[in-house]
Amino acid sequence: MVIGKIIGNVWATRKDESLNGLKFMIAQLENGEKIVVCDYIGAGTGDMVLITKGSGARKVLENESIPIDAVTIGIIDGFEEGE
């Protein structure tokens, strides 16, 4: 899992049929990288989120053949870093 911040939305009227009905957003990871994520939990712009990537993302959606590699799986309320 990685932490990211939702910074925007993605709209695509033409896409693979298996993606119909899914919401896509732009997340900026802690390292500055921006990725497209499938929003599974109702996140909004400005939310800090937990993101799972790779085959774990497809397992969340319960569809191993869907062409997705990043999914939001939690909205972060807060966290604390140790020394």
PDB file of N, CA, C and O in Angstrom:
ATOM      1  N   MET A   1       0.839  -1.182   0.000  1.00  0.00           N
ATOM      2  CA  MET A   1       0.000   0.000   0.000  1.00  0.00           C
ATOM      3  C   MET A   1       0.878   1.238   0.000  1.00  0.00           C
ATOM      4  O   MET A   1       2.018   1.220   0.465  1.00  0.00           O
ATOM      5  N   VAL A   2       0.320   2.303  -0.530  1.00  0.00           N
ATOM      6  CA  VAL A   2       1.003   3.595  -0.515  1.00  0.00           C
ATOM      7  C   VAL A   2       0.000   4.668  -0.090  1.00  0.00           C
ATOM      8  O   VAL A   2      -1.212   4.460  -0.138  1.00  0.00           O
ATOM      9  N   ILE A   3       0.532   5.816   0.325  1.00  0.00           N
ATOM     10  CA  ILE A   3      -0.306   6.949   0.703  1.00  0.00           C
ATOM     11  C   ILE A   3      -0.293   7.960  -0.430  1.00  0.00           C
ATOM     12  O   ILE A   3       0.746   8.231  -1.031  1.00  0.00           O
ATOM     13  N   GLY A   4      -1.461   8.512  -0.709  1.00  0.00           N
ATOM     14  CA  GLY A   4      -1.558   9.543  -1.730  1.00  0.00           C
ATOM     15  C   GLY A   4      -2.611  10.565  -1.345  1.00  0.00           C
ATOM     16  O   GLY A   4      -3.383  10.374  -0.405  1.00  0.00           O
ATOM     17  N   LYS A   5      -2.619  11.654  -2.097  1.00  0.00           N
ATOM     18  CA  LYS A   5      -3.616  12.697  -1.906  1.00  0.00           C
ATOM     19  C   LYS A   5      -4.379  12.862  -3.213  1.00  0.00           C
ATOM     20  O   LYS A   5      -3.778  13.013  -4.276  1.00  0.00           O
ATOM     21  N   ILE A   6      -5.703  12.835  -3.129  1.00  0.00           N
ATOM     22  CA  ILE A   6      -6.523  13.004  -4.323  1.00  0.00           C
ATOM     23  C   ILE A   6      -6.448  14.471  -4.745  1.00  0.00           C
ATOM     24  O   ILE A   6      -6.763  15.372  -3.968  1.00  0.00           O
ATOM     25  N   ILE A   7      -6.024  14.692  -5.994  1.00  0.00           N
ATOM     26  CA  ILE A   7      -5.848  16.064  -6.468  1.00  0.00           C
ATOM     27  C   ILE A   7      -6.750  16.402  -7.654  1.00  0.00           C
ATOM     28  O   ILE A   7      -6.736  17.536  -8.133  1.00  0.00           O
ATOM     29  N   GLY A   8      -7.526  15.445  -8.128  1.00  0.00           N
ATOM     30  CA  GLY A   8      -8.395  15.753  -9.256  1.00  0.00           C
ATOM     31  C   GLY A   8      -9.168  14.555  -9.736  1.00  0.00           C
ATOM     32  O   GLY A   8      -9.030  13.451  -9.209  1.00  0.00           O
ATOM     33  N   ASN A   9      -9.990  14.785 -10.749  1.00  0.00           N
ATOM     34  CA  ASN A   9     -10.837  13.746 -11.348  1.00  0.00           C
ATOM     35  C   ASN A   9     -10.390  13.457 -12.767  1.00  0.00           C
ATOM     36  O   ASN A   9      -9.732  14.278 -13.406  1.00  0.00           O
ATOM     37  N   VAL A  10     -10.756  12.282 -13.249  1.00  0.00           N
ATOM     38  CA  VAL A  10     -10.485  11.887 -14.629  1.00  0.00           C
ATOM     39  C   VAL A  10     -11.805  11.455 -15.249  1.00  0.00           C
ATOM     40  O   VAL A  10     -12.542  10.658 -14.670  1.00  0.00           O
ATOM     41  N   TRP A  11     -12.096  11.984 -16.429  1.00  0.00           N
ATOM     42  CA  TRP A  11     -13.283  11.561 -17.169  1.00  0.00           C
ATOM     43  C   TRP A  11     -12.832  10.964 -18.481  1.00  0.00           C
ATOM     44  O   TRP A  11     -11.975  11.523 -19.164  1.00  0.00           O
ATOM     45  N   ALA A  12     -13.406   9.830 -18.835  1.00  0.00           N
ATOM     46  CA  ALA A  12     -13.100   9.169 -20.105  1.00  0.00           C
ATOM     47  C   ALA A  12     -14.396   8.588 -20.652  1.00  0.00           C
ATOM     48  O   ALA A  12     -14.918   7.609 -20.119  1.00  0.00           O
ATOM     49  N   THR A  13     -14.909   9.185 -21.706  1.00  0.00           N
ATOM     50  CA  THR A  13     -16.168   8.694 -22.269  1.00  0.00           C
ATOM     51  C   THR A  13     -15.953   7.436 -23.096  1.00  0.00           C
ATOM     52  O   THR A  13     -16.866   6.622 -23.237  1.00  0.00           O
ATOM     53  N   ARG A  14     -14.761   7.271 -23.639  1.00  0.00           N
ATOM     54  CA  ARG A  14     -14.443   6.058 -24.399  1.00  0.00           C
ATOM     55  C   ARG A  14     -13.404   5.281 -23.614  1.00  0.00           C
ATOM     56  O   ARG A  14     -12.300   5.765 -23.364  1.00  0.00           O
ATOM     57  N   LYS A  15     -13.774   4.069 -23.230  1.00  0.00           N
ATOM     58  CA  LYS A  15     -12.862   3.238 -22.439  1.00  0.00           C
ATOM     59  C   LYS A  15     -13.290   1.787 -22.567  1.00  0.00           C
ATOM     60  O   LYS A  15     -14.350   1.494 -23.121  1.00  0.00           O
ATOM     61  N   ASP A  16     -12.481   0.890 -22.062  1.00  0.00           N
ATOM     62  CA  ASP A  16     -12.799  -0.535 -22.037  1.00  0.00           C
ATOM     63  C   ASP A  16     -14.135  -0.727 -21.326  1.00  0.00           C
ATOM     64  O   ASP A  16     -14.394  -0.100 -20.299  1.00  0.00           O
ATOM     65  N   GLU A  17     -14.973  -1.589 -21.872  1.00  0.00           N
ATOM     66  CA  GLU A  17     -16.306  -1.818 -21.294  1.00  0.00           C
ATOM     67  C   GLU A  17     -16.267  -2.232 -19.833  1.00  0.00           C
ATOM     68  O   GLU A  17     -17.184  -1.907 -19.078  1.00  0.00           O
ATOM     69  N   SER A  18     -15.227  -2.940 -19.422  1.00  0.00           N
ATOM     70  CA  SER A  18     -15.148  -3.398 -18.032  1.00  0.00           C
ATOM     71  C   SER A  18     -14.960  -2.240 -17.054  1.00  0.00           C
ATOM     72  O   SER A  18     -15.089  -2.429 -15.844  1.00  0.00           O
ATOM     73  N   LEU A  19     -14.656  -1.045 -17.562  1.00  0.00           N
ATOM     74  CA  LEU A  19     -14.436   0.119 -16.707  1.00  0.00           C
ATOM     75  C   LEU A  19     -15.680   0.986 -16.546  1.00  0.00           C
ATOM     76  O   LEU A  19     -15.678   1.946 -15.775  1.00  0.00           O
ATOM     77  N   ASN A  20     -16.739   0.646 -17.273  1.00  0.00           N
ATOM     78  CA  ASN A  20     -17.978   1.426 -17.172  1.00  0.00           C
ATOM     79  C   ASN A  20     -18.509   1.400 -15.743  1.00  0.00           C
ATOM     80  O   ASN A  20     -18.551   0.351 -15.101  1.00  0.00           O
ATOM     81  N   GLY A  21     -18.912   2.569 -15.259  1.00  0.00           N
ATOM     82  CA  GLY A  21     -19.471   2.678 -13.920  1.00  0.00           C
ATOM     83  C   GLY A  21     -18.459   2.919 -12.825  1.00  0.00           C
ATOM     84  O   GLY A  21     -18.833   3.135 -11.673  1.00  0.00           O
ATOM     85  N   LEU A  22     -17.168   2.886 -13.169  1.00  0.00           N
ATOM     86  CA  LEU A  22     -16.122   3.126 -12.175  1.00  0.00           C
ATOM     87  C   LEU A  22     -15.701   4.586 -12.202  1.00  0.00           C
ATOM     88  O   LEU A  22     -15.733   5.229 -13.252  1.00  0.00           O
ATOM     89  N   LYS A  23     -15.306   5.110 -11.045  1.00  0.00           N
ATOM     90  CA  LYS A  23     -14.875   6.500 -10.905  1.00  0.00           C
ATOM     91  C   LYS A  23     -13.353   6.546 -10.847  1.00  0.00           C
ATOM     92  O   LYS A  23     -12.727   5.799 -10.095  1.00  0.00           O
ATOM     93  N   PHE A  24     -12.766   7.431 -11.648  1.00  0.00           N
ATOM     94  CA  PHE A  24     -11.308   7.555 -11.689  1.00  0.00           C
ATOM     95  C   PHE A  24     -10.878   8.930 -11.202  1.00  0.00           C
ATOM     96  O   PHE A  24     -11.520   9.941 -11.490  1.00  0.00           O
ATOM     97  N   MET A  25      -9.781   8.945 -10.457  1.00  0.00           N
ATOM     98  CA  MET A  25      -9.262  10.180  -9.885  1.00  0.00           C
ATOM     99  C   MET A  25      -7.748  10.216 -10.040  1.00  0.00           C
ATOM    100  O   MET A  25      -7.114   9.195 -10.305  1.00  0.00           O
ATOM    101  N   ILE A  26      -7.179  11.406  -9.870  1.00  0.00           N
ATOM    102  CA  ILE A  26      -5.728  11.565  -9.902  1.00  0.00           C
ATOM    103  C   ILE A  26      -5.244  11.652  -8.456  1.00  0.00           C
ATOM    104  O   ILE A  26      -5.755  12.439  -7.658  1.00  0.00           O
ATOM    105  N   ALA A  27      -4.256  10.832  -8.142  1.00  0.00           N
ATOM    106  CA  ALA A  27      -3.658  10.863  -6.803  1.00  0.00           C
ATOM    107  C   ALA A  27      -2.192  11.224  -6.932  1.00  0.00           C
ATOM    108  O   ALA A  27      -1.500  10.749  -7.832  1.00  0.00           O
ATOM    109  N   GLN A  28      -1.724  12.070  -6.022  1.00  0.00           N
ATOM    110  CA  GLN A  28      -0.304  12.392  -5.960  1.00  0.00           C
ATOM    111  C   GLN A  28       0.284  11.628  -4.784  1.00  0.00           C
ATOM    112  O   GLN A  28      -0.152  11.784  -3.643  1.00  0.00           O
ATOM    113  N   LEU A  29       1.279  10.802  -5.079  1.00  0.00           N
ATOM    114  CA  LEU A  29       1.917   9.993  -4.052  1.00  0.00           C
ATOM    115  C   LEU A  29       2.908  10.835  -3.257  1.00  0.00           C
ATOM    116  O   LEU A  29       3.247  11.951  -3.653  1.00  0.00           O
ATOM    117  N   GLU A  30       3.365  10.299  -2.148  1.00  0.00           N
ATOM    118  CA  GLU A  30       4.301  11.023  -1.277  1.00  0.00           C
ATOM    119  C   GLU A  30       5.592  11.409  -1.996  1.00  0.00           C
ATOM    120  O   GLU A  30       6.224  12.403  -1.637  1.00  0.00           O
ATOM    121  N   ASN A  31       5.988  10.637  -3.004  1.00  0.00           N
ATOM    122  CA  ASN A  31       7.218  10.934  -3.746  1.00  0.00           C
ATOM    123  C   ASN A  31       6.993  11.943  -4.870  1.00  0.00           C
ATOM    124  O   ASN A  31       7.922  12.253  -5.616  1.00  0.00           O
ATOM    125  N   GLY A  32       5.756  12.463  -5.001  1.00  0.00           N
ATOM    126  CA  GLY A  32       5.439  13.453  -6.021  1.00  0.00           C
ATOM    127  C   GLY A  32       4.847  12.877  -7.291  1.00  0.00           C
ATOM    128  O   GLY A  32       4.302  13.615  -8.112  1.00  0.00           O
ATOM    129  N   GLU A  33       4.946  11.563  -7.463  1.00  0.00           N
ATOM    130  CA  GLU A  33       4.405  10.921  -8.656  1.00  0.00           C
ATOM    131  C   GLU A  33       2.878  11.049  -8.674  1.00  0.00           C
ATOM    132  O   GLU A  33       2.226  10.942  -7.636  1.00  0.00           O
ATOM    133  N   LYS A  34       2.322  11.278  -9.856  1.00  0.00           N
ATOM    134  CA  LYS A  34       0.869  11.345 -10.024  1.00  0.00           C
ATOM    135  C   LYS A  34       0.410  10.091 -10.755  1.00  0.00           C
ATOM    136  O   LYS A  34       0.981   9.701 -11.774  1.00  0.00           O
ATOM    137  N   ILE A  35      -0.637   9.465 -10.214  1.00  0.00           N
ATOM    138  CA  ILE A  35      -1.179   8.261 -10.841  1.00  0.00           C
ATOM    139  C   ILE A  35      -2.700   8.359 -10.906  1.00  0.00           C
ATOM    140  O   ILE A  35      -3.324   9.107 -10.154  1.00  0.00           O
ATOM    141  N   VAL A  36      -3.278   7.589 -11.820  1.00  0.00           N
ATOM    142  CA  VAL A  36      -4.735   7.474 -11.898  1.00  0.00           C
ATOM    143  C   VAL A  36      -5.142   6.300 -11.022  1.00  0.00           C
ATOM    144  O   VAL A  36      -4.572   5.213 -11.117  1.00  0.00           O
ATOM    145  N   VAL A  37      -6.129   6.528 -10.172  1.00  0.00           N
ATOM    146  CA  VAL A  37      -6.643   5.474  -9.302  1.00  0.00           C
ATOM    147  C   VAL A  37      -8.126   5.283  -9.550  1.00  0.00           C
ATOM    148  O   VAL A  37      -8.835   6.224  -9.905  1.00  0.00           O
ATOM    149  N   CYS A  38      -8.581   4.072  -9.363  1.00  0.00           N
ATOM    150  CA  CYS A  38     -10.009   3.789  -9.367  1.00  0.00           C
ATOM    151  C   CYS A  38     -10.492   4.033  -7.943  1.00  0.00           C
ATOM    152  O   CYS A  38      -9.969   3.447  -6.995  1.00  0.00           O
ATOM    153  N   ASP A  39     -11.489   4.896  -7.795  1.00  0.00           N
ATOM    154  CA  ASP A  39     -11.979   5.221  -6.451  1.00  0.00           C
ATOM    155  C   ASP A  39     -13.037   4.214  -6.037  1.00  0.00           C
ATOM    156  O   ASP A  39     -14.121   4.159  -6.616  1.00  0.00           O
ATOM    157  N   TYR A  40     -12.715   3.430  -5.041  1.00  0.00           N
ATOM    158  CA  TYR A  40     -13.592   2.355  -4.554  1.00  0.00           C
ATOM    159  C   TYR A  40     -14.354   2.759  -3.294  1.00  0.00           C
ATOM    160  O   TYR A  40     -15.278   2.060  -2.878  1.00  0.00           O
ATOM    161  N   ILE A  41     -13.970   3.889  -2.681  1.00  0.00           N
ATOM    162  CA  ILE A  41     -14.489   4.213  -1.349  1.00  0.00           C
ATOM    163  C   ILE A  41     -15.192   5.558  -1.230  1.00  0.00           C
ATOM    164  O   ILE A  41     -15.634   5.927  -0.142  1.00  0.00           O
ATOM    165  N   GLY A  42     -15.303   6.295  -2.329  1.00  0.00           N
ATOM    166  CA  GLY A  42     -15.977   7.592  -2.272  1.00  0.00           C
ATOM    167  C   GLY A  42     -15.084   8.724  -1.812  1.00  0.00           C
ATOM    168  O   GLY A  42     -15.544   9.640  -1.129  1.00  0.00           O
ATOM    169  N   ALA A  43     -13.805   8.673  -2.179  1.00  0.00           N
ATOM    170  CA  ALA A  43     -12.873   9.738  -1.816  1.00  0.00           C
ATOM    171  C   ALA A  43     -13.181  10.993  -2.631  1.00  0.00           C
ATOM    172  O   ALA A  43     -13.813  10.933  -3.686  1.00  0.00           O
ATOM    173  N   GLY A  44     -12.721  12.121  -2.115  1.00  0.00           N
ATOM    174  CA  GLY A  44     -12.904  13.384  -2.809  1.00  0.00           C
ATOM    175  C   GLY A  44     -11.597  14.138  -2.916  1.00  0.00           C
ATOM    176  O   GLY A  44     -10.607  13.781  -2.278  1.00  0.00           O
ATOM    177  N   THR A  45     -11.598  15.182  -3.724  1.00  0.00           N
ATOM    178  CA  THR A  45     -10.405  16.003  -3.890  1.00  0.00           C
ATOM    179  C   THR A  45      -9.945  16.539  -2.535  1.00  0.00           C
ATOM    180  O   THR A  45     -10.740  17.070  -1.760  1.00  0.00           O
ATOM    181  N   GLY A  46      -8.669  16.394  -2.270  1.00  0.00           N
ATOM    182  CA  GLY A  46      -8.080  16.833  -1.009  1.00  0.00           C
ATOM    183  C   GLY A  46      -7.934  15.732   0.022  1.00  0.00           C
ATOM    184  O   GLY A  46      -7.206  15.897   1.001  1.00  0.00           O
ATOM    185  N   ASP A  47      -8.617  14.603  -0.178  1.00  0.00           N
ATOM    186  CA  ASP A  47      -8.521  13.496   0.775  1.00  0.00           C
ATOM    187  C   ASP A  47      -7.164  12.807   0.683  1.00  0.00           C
ATOM    188  O   ASP A  47      -6.634  12.597  -0.408  1.00  0.00           O
ATOM    189  N   MET A  48      -6.608  12.456   1.847  1.00  0.00           N
ATOM    190  CA  MET A  48      -5.445  11.579   1.916  1.00  0.00           C
ATOM    191  C   MET A  48      -5.988  10.156   1.913  1.00  0.00           C
ATOM    192  O   MET A  48      -6.906   9.833   2.668  1.00  0.00           O
ATOM    193  N   VAL A  49      -5.418   9.305   1.061  1.00  0.00           N
ATOM    194  CA  VAL A  49      -5.969   7.963   0.886  1.00  0.00           C
ATOM    195  C   VAL A  49      -4.892   6.887   0.930  1.00  0.00           C
ATOM    196  O   VAL A  49      -3.716   7.142   0.672  1.00  0.00           O
ATOM    197  N   LEU A  50      -5.329   5.681   1.264  1.00  0.00           N
ATOM    198  CA  LEU A  50      -4.505   4.485   1.121  1.00  0.00           C
ATOM    199  C   LEU A  50      -4.803   3.929  -0.261  1.00  0.00           C
ATOM    200  O   LEU A  50      -5.960   3.845  -0.672  1.00  0.00           O
ATOM    201  N   ILE A  51      -3.756   3.552  -0.967  1.00  0.00           N
ATOM    202  CA  ILE A  51      -3.891   3.031  -2.328  1.00  0.00           C
ATOM    203  C   ILE A  51      -3.211   1.682  -2.393  1.00  0.00           C
ATOM    204  O   ILE A  51      -2.087   1.523  -1.917  1.00  0.00           O
ATOM    205  N   THR A  52      -3.882   0.715  -2.975  1.00  0.00           N
ATOM    206  CA  THR A  52      -3.238  -0.562  -3.253  1.00  0.00           C
ATOM    207  C   THR A  52      -3.011  -0.636  -4.747  1.00  0.00           C
ATOM    208  O   THR A  52      -3.832  -0.180  -5.543  1.00  0.00           O
ATOM    209  N   LYS A  53      -1.876  -1.221  -5.114  1.00  0.00           N
ATOM    210  CA  LYS A  53      -1.489  -1.259  -6.519  1.00  0.00           C
ATOM    211  C   LYS A  53      -1.270  -2.699  -6.967  1.00  0.00           C
ATOM    212  O   LYS A  53      -1.109  -3.601  -6.145  1.00  0.00           O
ATOM    213  N   GLY A  54      -1.267  -2.899  -8.272  1.00  0.00           N
ATOM    214  CA  GLY A  54      -0.981  -4.200  -8.852  1.00  0.00           C
ATOM    215  C   GLY A  54      -2.134  -5.170  -8.738  1.00  0.00           C
ATOM    216  O   GLY A  54      -3.298  -4.773  -8.798  1.00  0.00           O
ATOM    217  N   SER A  55      -1.814  -6.439  -8.575  1.00  0.00           N
ATOM    218  CA  SER A  55      -2.851  -7.469  -8.551  1.00  0.00           C
ATOM    219  C   SER A  55      -3.803  -7.287  -7.374  1.00  0.00           C
ATOM    220  O   SER A  55      -4.962  -7.696  -7.449  1.00  0.00           O
ATOM    221  N   GLY A  56      -3.328  -6.676  -6.288  1.00  0.00           N
ATOM    222  CA  GLY A  56      -4.199  -6.399  -5.146  1.00  0.00           C
ATOM    223  C   GLY A  56      -5.343  -5.485  -5.519  1.00  0.00           C
ATOM    224  O   GLY A  56      -6.441  -5.612  -4.977  1.00  0.00           O
ATOM    225  N   ALA A  57      -5.102  -4.561  -6.440  1.00  0.00           N
ATOM    226  CA  ALA A  57      -6.154  -3.639  -6.882  1.00  0.00           C
ATOM    227  C   ALA A  57      -7.274  -4.403  -7.587  1.00  0.00           C
ATOM    228  O   ALA A  57      -8.454  -4.122  -7.373  1.00  0.00           O
ATOM    229  N   ARG A  58      -6.906  -5.351  -8.413  1.00  0.00           N
ATOM    230  CA  ARG A  58      -7.925  -6.149  -9.117  1.00  0.00           C
ATOM    231  C   ARG A  58      -8.692  -7.041  -8.147  1.00  0.00           C
ATOM    232  O   ARG A  58      -9.881  -7.291  -8.344  1.00  0.00           O
ATOM    233  N   LYS A  59      -8.028  -7.519  -7.114  1.00  0.00           N
ATOM    234  CA  LYS A  59      -8.707  -8.356  -6.124  1.00  0.00           C
ATOM    235  C   LYS A  59      -9.748  -7.560  -5.355  1.00  0.00           C
ATOM    236  O   LYS A  59     -10.802  -8.095  -5.011  1.00  0.00           O
ATOM    237  N   VAL A  60      -9.468  -6.271  -5.075  1.00  0.00           N
ATOM    238  CA  VAL A  60     -10.444  -5.421  -4.387  1.00  0.00           C
ATOM    239  C   VAL A  60     -11.735  -5.347  -5.200  1.00  0.00           C
ATOM    240  O   VAL A  60     -12.836  -5.390  -4.651  1.00  0.00           O
ATOM    241  N   LEU A  61     -11.577  -5.236  -6.515  1.00  0.00           N
ATOM    242  CA  LEU A  61     -12.743  -5.131  -7.396  1.00  0.00           C
ATOM    243  C   LEU A  61     -13.327  -6.495  -7.747  1.00  0.00           C
ATOM    244  O   LEU A  61     -14.321  -6.588  -8.467  1.00  0.00           O
ATOM    245  N   GLU A  62     -12.703  -7.547  -7.233  1.00  0.00           N
ATOM    246  CA  GLU A  62     -13.155  -8.927  -7.466  1.00  0.00           C
ATOM    247  C   GLU A  62     -13.273  -9.259  -8.944  1.00  0.00           C
ATOM    248  O   GLU A  62     -14.224  -9.908  -9.379  1.00  0.00           O
ATOM    249  N   ASN A  63     -12.272  -8.795  -9.716  1.00  0.00           N
ATOM    250  CA  ASN A  63     -12.240  -9.057 -11.146  1.00  0.00           C
ATOM    251  C   ASN A  63     -10.779  -9.096 -11.577  1.00  0.00           C
ATOM    252  O   ASN A  63     -10.167  -8.049 -11.789  1.00  0.00           O
ATOM    253  N   GLU A  64     -10.222 -10.280 -11.706  1.00  0.00           N
ATOM    254  CA  GLU A  64      -8.804 -10.436 -12.030  1.00  0.00           C
ATOM    255  C   GLU A  64      -8.458  -9.985 -13.447  1.00  0.00           C
ATOM    256  O   GLU A  64      -7.285  -9.773 -13.751  1.00  0.00           O
ATOM    257  N   SER A  65      -9.457  -9.834 -14.323  1.00  0.00           N
ATOM    258  CA  SER A  65      -9.156  -9.467 -15.709  1.00  0.00           C
ATOM    259  C   SER A  65      -9.359  -7.986 -16.014  1.00  0.00           C
ATOM    260  O   SER A  65      -9.103  -7.552 -17.137  1.00  0.00           O
ATOM    261  N   ILE A  66      -9.815  -7.201 -15.037  1.00  0.00           N
ATOM    262  CA  ILE A  66     -10.055  -5.776 -15.271  1.00  0.00           C
ATOM    263  C   ILE A  66      -8.717  -5.038 -15.400  1.00  0.00           C
ATOM    264  O   ILE A  66      -7.800  -5.306 -14.624  1.00  0.00           O
ATOM    265  N   PRO A  67      -8.586  -4.116 -16.362  1.00  0.00           N
ATOM    266  CA  PRO A  67      -7.300  -3.442 -16.585  1.00  0.00           C
ATOM    267  C   PRO A  67      -7.070  -2.257 -15.641  1.00  0.00           C
ATOM    268  O   PRO A  67      -7.018  -1.107 -16.074  1.00  0.00           O
ATOM    269  N   ILE A  68      -6.936  -2.554 -14.355  1.00  0.00           N
ATOM    270  CA  ILE A  68      -6.718  -1.530 -13.337  1.00  0.00           C
ATOM    271  C   ILE A  68      -5.518  -1.939 -12.503  1.00  0.00           C
ATOM    272  O   ILE A  68      -5.341  -3.118 -12.195  1.00  0.00           O
ATOM    273  N   ASP A  69      -4.690  -0.965 -12.135  1.00  0.00           N
ATOM    274  CA  ASP A  69      -3.541  -1.299 -11.296  1.00  0.00           C
ATOM    275  C   ASP A  69      -3.400  -0.431 -10.054  1.00  0.00           C
ATOM    276  O   ASP A  69      -2.385  -0.512  -9.363  1.00  0.00           O
ATOM    277  N   ALA A  70      -4.421   0.418  -9.750  1.00  0.00           N
ATOM    278  CA  ALA A  70      -4.380   1.215  -8.524  1.00  0.00           C
ATOM    279  C   ALA A  70      -5.802   1.534  -8.068  1.00  0.00           C
ATOM    280  O   ALA A  70      -6.616   2.018  -8.854  1.00  0.00           O
ATOM    281  N   VAL A  71      -6.098   1.262  -6.797  1.00  0.00           N
ATOM    282  CA  VAL A  71      -7.442   1.460  -6.248  1.00  0.00           C
ATOM    283  C   VAL A  71      -7.329   2.103  -4.868  1.00  0.00           C
ATOM    284  O   VAL A  71      -6.464   1.733  -4.074  1.00  0.00           O
ATOM    285  N   THR A  72      -8.214   3.076  -4.584  1.00  0.00           N
ATOM    286  CA  THR A  72      -8.281   3.630  -3.230  1.00  0.00           C
ATOM    287  C   THR A  72      -8.973   2.609  -2.332  1.00  0.00           C
ATOM    288  O   THR A  72     -10.008   2.050  -2.695  1.00  0.00           O
ATOM    289  N   ILE A  73      -8.391   2.371  -1.153  1.00  0.00           N
ATOM    290  CA  ILE A  73      -8.990   1.389  -0.239  1.00  0.00           C
ATOM    291  C   ILE A  73      -9.246   1.960   1.147  1.00  0.00           C
ATOM    292  O   ILE A  73      -9.754   1.255   2.019  1.00  0.00           O
ATOM    293  N   GLY A  74      -8.901   3.226   1.362  1.00  0.00           N
ATOM    294  CA  GLY A  74      -9.157   3.841   2.655  1.00  0.00           C
ATOM    295  C   GLY A  74      -8.921   5.339   2.613  1.00  0.00           C
ATOM    296  O   GLY A  74      -8.038   5.817   1.900  1.00  0.00           O
ATOM    297  N   ILE A  75      -9.713   6.080   3.380  1.00  0.00           N
ATOM    298  CA  ILE A  75      -9.502   7.510   3.545  1.00  0.00           C
ATOM    299  C   ILE A  75      -8.806   7.690   4.891  1.00  0.00           C
ATOM    300  O   ILE A  75      -9.300   7.217   5.914  1.00  0.00           O
ATOM    301  N   ILE A  76      -7.676   8.364   4.893  1.00  0.00           N
ATOM    302  CA  ILE A  76      -6.869   8.519   6.091  1.00  0.00           C
ATOM    303  C   ILE A  76      -7.399   9.678   6.925  1.00  0.00           C
ATOM    304  O   ILE A  76      -7.513  10.804   6.441  1.00  0.00           O
ATOM    305  N   ASP A  77      -7.721   9.390   8.186  1.00  0.00           N
ATOM    306  CA  ASP A  77      -8.156  10.424   9.121  1.00  0.00           C
ATOM    307  C   ASP A  77      -6.970  11.141   9.748  1.00  0.00           C
ATOM    308  O   ASP A  77      -7.051  12.324  10.075  1.00  0.00           O
ATOM    309  N   GLY A  78      -5.880  10.424   9.910  1.00  0.00           N
ATOM    310  CA  GLY A  78      -4.671  10.989  10.498  1.00  0.00           C
ATOM    311  C   GLY A  78      -3.621   9.899  10.630  1.00  0.00           C
ATOM    312  O   GLY A  78      -3.930   8.713  10.518  1.00  0.00           O
ATOM    313  N   PHE A  79      -2.387  10.300  10.867  1.00  0.00           N
ATOM    314  CA  PHE A  79      -1.329   9.338  11.127  1.00  0.00           C
ATOM    315  C   PHE A  79      -0.219  10.019  11.895  1.00  0.00           C
ATOM    316  O   PHE A  79      -0.124  11.246  11.938  1.00  0.00           O
ATOM    317  N   GLU A  80       0.610   9.203  12.493  1.00  0.00           N
ATOM    318  CA  GLU A  80       1.705   9.705  13.299  1.00  0.00           C
ATOM    319  C   GLU A  80       2.970   8.965  12.916  1.00  0.00           C
ATOM    320  O   GLU A  80       2.992   7.734  12.890  1.00  0.00           O
ATOM    321  N   GLU A  81       4.012   9.700  12.623  1.00  0.00           N
ATOM    322  CA  GLU A  81       5.284   9.084  12.280  1.00  0.00           C
ATOM    323  C   GLU A  81       6.170   9.038  13.507  1.00  0.00           C
ATOM    324  O   GLU A  81       6.255  10.009  14.259  1.00  0.00           O
ATOM    325  N   GLY A  82       6.828   7.911  13.707  1.00  0.00           N
ATOM    326  CA  GLY A  82       7.759   7.776  14.819  1.00  0.00           C
ATOM    327  C   GLY A  82       9.119   8.335  14.465  1.00  0.00           C
ATOM    328  O   GLY A  82       9.353   8.775  13.339  1.00  0.00           O
ATOM    329  N   GLU A  83      10.008   8.312  15.433  1.00  0.00           N
ATOM    330  CA  GLU A  83      11.366   8.837  15.223  1.00  0.00           C
ATOM    331  C   GLU A  83      12.216   7.884  14.448  1.00  0.00           C
ATOM    332  O   GLU A  83      13.384   8.171  14.185  1.00  0.00           O
TER     333      GLU A  83
END
